[in-house]
Amino acid sequence: MKNRIVDANFPRTLDQRVYHLGLRAGEVANRIITLGAPSRAHGIASYLDPTPTPFTLTSERGFTTITGRYKGVPVSIVSIGMGHPNADFFVREVRECLNGDMVVVRLGSCGGLIDVPVGSVVVPKASIAVTRNYDFDFVNGQSNDQPYRTSKTVLADSIVHDALVAALNQTRPGGITTPIVHDTLNASADSFYSSQGRQTSFPDHNADLIDRLMSEHKDLATFEMETFHILHLASSWRVSGREASKDAPPLTDDAIAPSIYPAHPPSTQAGVPDVAASAVGHEPLKPPPRIRAAAAQMVFASRTSQDFISPEEVASIEAWAGRAVLEALVGLDIEPGRLHEEKGSVWELTTDARAETTPR
């Protein structure tokens, strides 16, 4: 595997870092929280164990990854910005850095479409995509097509969904009374504005969009921009045996130039993982590895009352939801043989560190 050459089909640097996230094997764990803002990532990272010191990398493209342990279990926190394209970079590039199973929870803000107060947390059972129809005549409005298209439903992983609901209930602080809503439908849009029914000076022909969606999907509760694509990729991923092309060498190291915080050195794992095989022994995994995904969505804006959450409420809801997602992730069982190798990783524990911690 060390001699494998990866070309422009899936660009890597000479030291095997993926092109947009800047990661290589041993720098991202099998259990992952993904969110939008780097500040939120650093806030949740404050809950990680002090040993080993969390590893932090920020790529040239603005993706920040923080990897460490929570209650002894390796976890990663990855901020990806907004929208389906960034979610696509995240899922695909992280998947190629990992052996074994991958569990992803999207923790982000959303707009509420049902009558719940801002500060509520929604754990959807499924998601649809809402996309602008580029064949529609947006200038004149004269078209036989609908201006917006909706996809089929894609399901969240039921076990991860239930673990999130349980963890949110178990960790709820005494001063927070907003509800936890679950078993609802989410809609992920390709725009914060037009595809979510917001009105601007552009002729978006979306005045009735929310009403139409609510009439077609009685359990629709939230609007945001990432969950559907993550769930879609997770549910459709199957291990491929396709070999990479050997027509071109990898990119040079300068193509990514990630910023790695000096508190923790990078991974020393130089190879490209075989995503279908175990990390130790490199035997084909049976059953094949999978990606399991779900989401926890914090209602920052109510589309029914037009209320918007205060900065003070944001801080308390993010702290609660962040800890709950960590608890849910570390409580999910992954067999040791289906985890990425610890040796040479950024979460590797030294002999002294093992004496101070109790990993699970």
N, C-alpha and C positions, 0 to 999 in steps of 0.2 A: 504493500500500500504506500510505502514511503516514496516509491518511484512513480506513483500515479501522476499524470500531467493533466491539469484542468485548464481548458482554454476559455475563449470568450463566451461560450455557452453558460458557464458558471464561473465567473472570474474570481480568482484568489491571487494574493500576493505570493512572492517566493517563499515567505515564511508561513504560508497557508492560512492567511487571514481572509475572511469573506469580505466582499467588496464594499458593502454599505454599512454593516454593523461593526466591521473591523475586528471581529472575534475569530479565535481559532479554538480547536478542541481543547477542553479542559478549562475554559473560561466561562462557560454557561452550563448551569445544572439542569437536571431533568424536570424539576419543578420550577415553574416560572410564573411570576406576576408581570403582566405588561400593562402599561399605562401611558398617558400622554406626556405629562410635564416632568422634566428632570427634577424640579423642586419636590414634587410628590414622591418621586423615586427615592430621593435622599431622605425624605421624612420617614418613609416606611423602613428604609435601611437602618435607621437609628434603633430599630428593634432587633437587629441581627446580633448574634453572639459576638463578643469581643475577640474570640479566638476561633479560627484564624482571622486576622484583620481582613475585613471585606475588601475585595478587589473591585476597582472602579475603572472603567474604560469609556471614553467618549470618542466616537468616530468623527471623521471629517464631515459626515453627512448629518450629524446632530443626534445620533442614537447613543444613549447612555445605558451601560450595563453595569449593575452592581451585583456581585456574587459573593456569598458567604454561607453561613449556617444560621438556622433558627432552631433553637432547642436541639442542636446537634445535627440537624438534617440540612444537607446542601440545598440552597434555593438561589434563584436569580431574580432580580428586579430589573426590567428593561423598559425604558421610556422611549417611545417611538414617534411621538408627535401625533398627528391626526390623519384619519382617512384610510380608505381601502388600500391605496398604493403602499403606504408605510407599513400597514399591517401585513401586506404581502411580502415586503422585504424581510420583516421580522420573522414570520413563520418559516419561510423557505430557507433563510440563511441560518437560523438557529437549528433547524432540523438537520442541516448538513454538518453541523458541528457536534452532533450528539450520537452516541450509541444508545440503543434501547428505547424505552417508552418516554413520552414527552407529555407533561400535563401543564396546560396553560389556563390561567385565569385572567381575563381582561377586567381591570378595575378602572372605571372612568366615570366621568360626569355624563348626564343625559338630560333631556327635556321630558317632563312628565306629561302624558296625554290623558291621564285619568285624574280623578279628584283626590290627590294625595298631597300633603304639604311638602315644600322644599325641605331637603334634608332626609327624606325617605330614601331607603335603599331597596332597589329592585333586583331580583335575581331571575332573569327570564328563562323560560323553559325552551325557547326557540327564537329564531330571528328570521326576518325577511329583508331583502334589499330593495331600496327605492332609488331608482336612477332616472336621470333626465333623459328623455327620448330625443336624441339628436336629429332624428328624422322629422320631428314636429316643426311646423312653421311658426317659430316663436315671434317673428316679426309681425306677421299679419294675423296669426291665430287661425288661419284657414287650413285645416288639416283634418283628415279622417282618423288620425291616430290620437291616442291619449298623450298629453305632454310628459307624463311620468309613467314609468313601468315598474311593476313589482314582480319579485321573484317567487319561486316556490319557497316553502318553509324549510329551514334546516334546524335540526335539534341540537341543543346543548347536551353534553354528557350528563346523564341522569345522576350518576354517583357523585360527580363533582358538584353539580347543582345542589344536591341534597346536603353535601358537606358544607357548602357555603352558607346555606340557610341555617343549618345547625350552629355553625361557628359564629354567625352574626348574632344569633339569639344568645349564645353562651357568653359572648364578650361584650354585649351591650352595656355601656356605662350607665350608671344610675340617673344621670341628668339628661339622657337622650330619650325622648318619648316618641319620635317619629317612627312610622311603621316600617316593617320589613315586608315587602311584597314579593311574592314568588308565583311560579307557574303561570306567568304571563308571556306575551309575545312582544319582542323588540323589533323595531324597524331601523336598519342602518342605511343612512342616506349618503349619496355621493357629493352632497353639498350641505354646508351649515345653513345656507339660505334657501335657494330655490326648491330643492328636493325635501326640505322640511317645512315648506309652506310659509316661510317668512317673506314679508313684503319689502321690496326695495324699489329703486327707480328702474330696474330692468323689467322687461315684459316677460315675466316668468310663467304666467298663466297657471298660477298655483293657488288661487284664492280658495278653491274648494278641495284642495288636496287632502288636508287632514280629515275633513268630513268624509270624503270618499274612502280613505283608508280605514277609518273607524267603522264605517258601515260594512266594509268587506271583511274586516278582521275584528270580531267582537272582543277579543282578549288582548288587543294591542294596548300597550301601556307606556312605551318609551320610544324616544327618537335619539339616535346618536350616529356615529360614523365608522365604527370599526368592528363591532361584534359579529355581524353576519359573515364578513370575509374570514375572520379567524375560525368560526364554527364551520364554514364551508370547506376551508382547506383541511381542517382537522378530520372532518367526516369523509372527505374524498381521498385522503392520502393513502396510498398503498406503496409498499416497498418496490422499487424498480431495480432491475438487474442491469440496466443500460450502462455501458462503459462510456467514460468521457472520451471526447475526441482527442487525438494526439497530433493535431495539425499545427498547434500553436503553443508556446510556453506560457506559463503564468505571467501575470503582470509583475512589475517591479515592486519592491517594498514601498516606494514613495507614493504609490497610487492611493493609499489609504492614510498612512501616517496617523494612527490613532493616538489620542492622549491618554496615557495610562498613569494613574495617580501613583506617586512614589511609595505610598504606604505598603503596597503589596506588589511583588514582581509578577510578570505574566506567567502563563502556563508554560511548562516545558514540554508539553505534548506536541511533537512536531508533525505527526502523521495526519492524514485525512481519515476520519472515522468511516467505517463501513456501517451505514445506518441499519442494515438488516442483520448485523451480527452482534454477538456479545462483546463487551469490551475486553474481557479476560478469556483467552482461548479462541476468540474470533470465530465462534461457531454460530451458524444460522439460528436465530431466535425462533422458538416454536411455543406458542403461536407467534406470528410476526409482530414486530413492534407497532405501536399505534400512537396517535396523538389524541388526547382527551382534552376537551376545552369547554369552558363555561364562562359566565360573566357576572360581575356584581356592579350595578350601576347606581351612582349617587345622583339623586334628583336635584340639580342646581337651578333649574328653571321650570316653572309650571306653565304649560301652554294653555291651561284652562283659566287660571287666575292672573297670569302674567307676572306672578311673584318671582323674584330672583334671590338666591341665597346670599346671606351676608358673609363677609370674610371670616368672622368669628365662628359661624356655623360650619363653614368649609373646613376650618382647622379641626374642629371636634369630630365631624363626620369622617374626614379622611383618616384621622388617627384611629378611630374605631374600626372602620372598614378595612384599613390596611392591616391591622393586627388580626382581624377575623380571617382575612384571606390567607395570611401566613399560617394561622392555626389550621385552616381547612387543608392547605397544601401538605403540611407535614403530617397530618393525620391520615392522608391517603396512602394506602399500601402499594409499594412497588417492590417486586422481588429483587434481591440484591443482584442477581444475574442479568437483570434488565435495566441496570443503571450504568451510567458512564463511569469509566475508570477513575478512581481517586488519585492514584499515583501520578505525580506530575501536574495535577490540577491545582487551581487556585484555592480550592476548599480542602486540600490535603492537610491532615493533622500530623504534626510531628509527634514523637514519643512523649515529649514533655506536655504538649497540648492535649494529648489523649488522656493524660493523667488528670487534667483540669476540667475535662468536659465529659459528658455522657451522651454520645451520639446514638441515634435510634436507627 
